[in-house]
Amino acid sequence: MTWKKLRKEKWFRNVLTSLAVVFSALIQTFVIQAFIRPAGLLSGGFTGLAILIDRITSLFGLNISTSFGMIALNLPVAWACSKTISKRFTFFSLCQVFLTSGLLRVLNFSPIFEDVILNVIYGGVLFGLALVLTLRGNASSGGTDFIALYVSNKTGNSIWAYVFCGNVVLLCIFGAIFGWDYAGYSILFQFVSTMMISTFHHRYNRVTLQITSTKGPEIASAYVSTFRHGISCVDAVGGYSKKDMYLLHTVVSSYEVEDIVQLLVSVDEHVIVNMFNTKEFYGRFYRAPME
């Protein structure tokens, strides 16, 4: 069985998603205990909000733990978003939240650095990596990820920059209560983790494929029968060979490119594909639902 066919098997996709959920939960737990707490930082999203609630309630002698806060905050948002984001995606995302919450209670990672800047850089990179791992595995870490993905699915555009701005507001509240120095470090931490997501998660990026082939009709037929995107095909003449050929154009999501190129090569092993980023796109565009 080829890798492409294996990835379409439901059981195999569930295994990959489960592995992504487990490893991301471990990384997230490690970051919270080894970098965030020792440095007095605050992460963004619902995890950061849970940490903030924990710290504020502790000032009044109460104890609403971070693990409990993560679950309490995520459940209503997950229920609301499950109607537009697939139930499978919501289920694995909640598994990530519950697993992280449980690991925070049973594991105990020791601090690595005493320097705050090192905690910010290493912690931000690893925290972003944990989120990217879940997103690439077709799950999430819950919270604002649900909201970001809900809006992105509606608009077709990534909104992680807006999520960062929302987290800055949360961190300013943190700074007003616990000190602006730590709020500044936390904003830098959040910026590093957000950049990791923007750099490695490209689900909402569109690219244009310019395809040159002598088998234009065959490629167009195979393409439209496999992918739900339109494609244009025009006659052309090779500048060097002087032979008749075809020039095809299509706009696709960046995560589909690998599968599309494999299809094109299977039809014409001499096909030429030129890919370039599409910053603006107007018109109807099919985006596969999250599974």
N, C-alpha and C positions, 0 to 999 in steps of 0.2 A: 504494500500500500504506500503510495507516494505521500510526501509531507503535506501537500495541498489537500489531498483527500482525507488524510488523518485529521487535519485541523477542522474539517467539517463534521467529524464524528462528535455527537453530543457528549459521550462519556469522556472523550479526550479533552474537549473544551472545558468540561467540568473539573477535570484533574488539573489543567493548567490554571484555571481560576482559583481553585482551592490552594494550590501552591503559592500563587501570588498573594492571596489573602493571608496565609500563615506567615510567609516571610515578611510581608509589609507590616503585620502586627508586631512581629518580633523586633523589627527595626524601629518602629514607632515607640514601642515600650523602652527600648534601649536608649533612644534619643531623649525621651522625657526624663528618664532616671539618671542618665550619665551626663547630659548636657543642659537640659532646660532647668530642672530643679536646682542643681548645684550652682548655676550661674544666676538664679533668680529671674530667669527669662519667662516669657509668655508666648506660646505659639498662637497661630491664628485659628480661625474657624471655631467649631463647637468644642474641639479639644481645648483650645485656649480659653474659651468661655467657661468650660468646666473647671479648668485650673484656677481661673479668676474667682469663680464662685467658691471654690474650696478655700482659697486664701482669704477672701473677704469674710466668709462665715467663721473661719478660725480666729479672726480678730474679736469675734463676739462669743467665743467659747463653744461654737457649734462645730459640727463635723459633717459636711456634705462632701464626700470624697470625690476625687476626680473621676474614678471609674464609674460611680453611680451617676454623676452628672452627665457623663458622656452618653450613657444609655437613655436617661430621662430626656435629654435634649434631642436625641436623634430619632426616637420612636415616632413622634408626631410628624416630623418632616418626612421621614421615610414613608409613612402611610399616605401622606398627601402626594408625594412624587411618584409613588408606585403606580398611579393611574396613567401617567404619561411615560415614565421610564419603566422598562420591562420588570416584571415580578422577579425574574431570575436575577437581574442586576441588583435589584433592591435586596433580595435575600442574601446574596453574597456580600453586599456592602454592610448589611447589619451583622453578618458573621464576623466581618473584620472589626466592627465596633465592639461587639461582645467579646471577641477574642483579645483585643487590646485591653479592654477593661479587666478581663480576668487575669491577663499576664501582669498587669500593673499590681495586682494583689499578691501574686505567687512568686514573681521574680524580683530580684534585687540587684541591679547593676550598680557598680561603684563609679564615682566620678573619675574621669581620665585627666582632665586639665584643670588647673586653677585659674588660668588666664581666661578672662571673659571673652575676648576676641576669638580665641581658638574655639571656645564653646559655641560661639555664634556661627563661625564659618563651618566647622565640621558638623555641628548639629543641624544647621540650615540645609547643607548639602544632603545629609542622610535623611532628614525629614522629608525633603522634596523627593528624594529617591523612593522612599516608602510610598508616597502618594502616586508617583509615576508608575510604580510597580503594580499597584492596585488598578489604576486606570488602564494600563496596557493589558491587564488580565481580565478586562471587562467587569470590573467592580470599582468600588471607591472606598474612601475612609469615612463616608457619611457626612452629615452636617452640611456645611456650605458647599461641599462637593455635589450633593444632591441638587442644591439650588443652582449652582453654576452649570451643571450638566442639563438641568431642566431648561434653563434659559438658552443655553447654547443649542440644544436640540430644536428649540422654537425659532431661533434667529439664524442658526447656521454659522455663528461666529463665536470664537472663544472669548470668555469674559473674565479670564483670570486676573487681568489688570484691575478690573472693578472689584473683584474679590479682595485683592490686595488693599485697595483703598478702604473697603469696609473693615478689614482687619486693622488698618491703621487707626480707625476711629476707636475700635475696641482697645487697642494698645494705649491710646491717649487716655482713656478712662483708667486703665491700669497705671499709667504714669502719674495721673493726678492723685491716686491713692497711695501708691508704693514708691514713688520717686521717678523723676524723669530720666535719670541715667539708665535705669533698667528698661524703661519704655523705649528709649532710643536704641539700645542694644536689641531689644525684641523686634523693633521695626526692621532693623538690619537683618536679623534672623529670618523674618518673614519674607523680606525681599529676596534673600538667597534661595529660600525654598520655592518661592513663586517662580523665580528664574529657571530653576530646575524643571518645573512643570512645563513652562512655556517652551523650553528648549527641547524637551524629549517627548512631549505629548502633542501630536500633530493631527488629531482626529478631525479637527475643523479647518485644516488648511486645504485649500484647493490648488490643483496643478493642472496645467494644460499640456496635453500630449500631442505632439506633431509627428505623425507617422508617415513614413515614405516606404512604399512597397509596390511590387508589380502585381500583387494579388489583392487589390483594394476591395472589390466586392466580396471576396471570400472572408477577408478580415472583418469587414463591416457586418456581415451576416453572423459570424461567430461571436463577435463582440456584443451585438444587441440581443443575442439569444442567451448570453451569460450575465451581462451587467445591465442594470436599469438606467443607462445613460444614453443620450443621443450622440451621434457621430456624423460628421460631414465628410463627404468623399468627392474630390474633384480630380479631373484629369490633369496630368503633368507630363513633362518631358525631361528626362535626365540630361543635365548639362554636360556631363562627361560621356555617358554611354549613348546619348541621343535616342534611348529607347522609351517607349510609352510606359508610363507608370502612374501611380495614384498618390495623392497627398490627402491625408485624413487628419481631422482635428477633433478632439474631445476634451471635456473638462471633467475631472474626477477628484475624489478625495485622496489625499496623499497616502492613506493607509491601504488603498486599493491598488496602488501602482505595481507592486510586485506581482500580484496575481494577474493583472492585465498584461504585463510584459510577457509573462510565461505563456499566456494564451496567444499573443501575437507571434511569438517565436514558434509556437507549435503549428501555426498556420503557414508562416513564411520565415524560414530560418535566416533569410537575408534581410529581414525587415530592419529599418532604421527608425529609432524612436528618439525624439528630442523632447525633453521635459523642462518646463520653466514654471515658476510660481505665478499664480493668479491672485493678485491682490484684491481686485474688484470683479464681481460677477453679478450680472443682472439677468433675471429670467428664472424659470423653474429649474430646480436642481434636486435630484433625488438623493437623500441621505439614508443609508441603511439604518434601521432602528437598532438601539443598543440591546444586546441579548444577555 
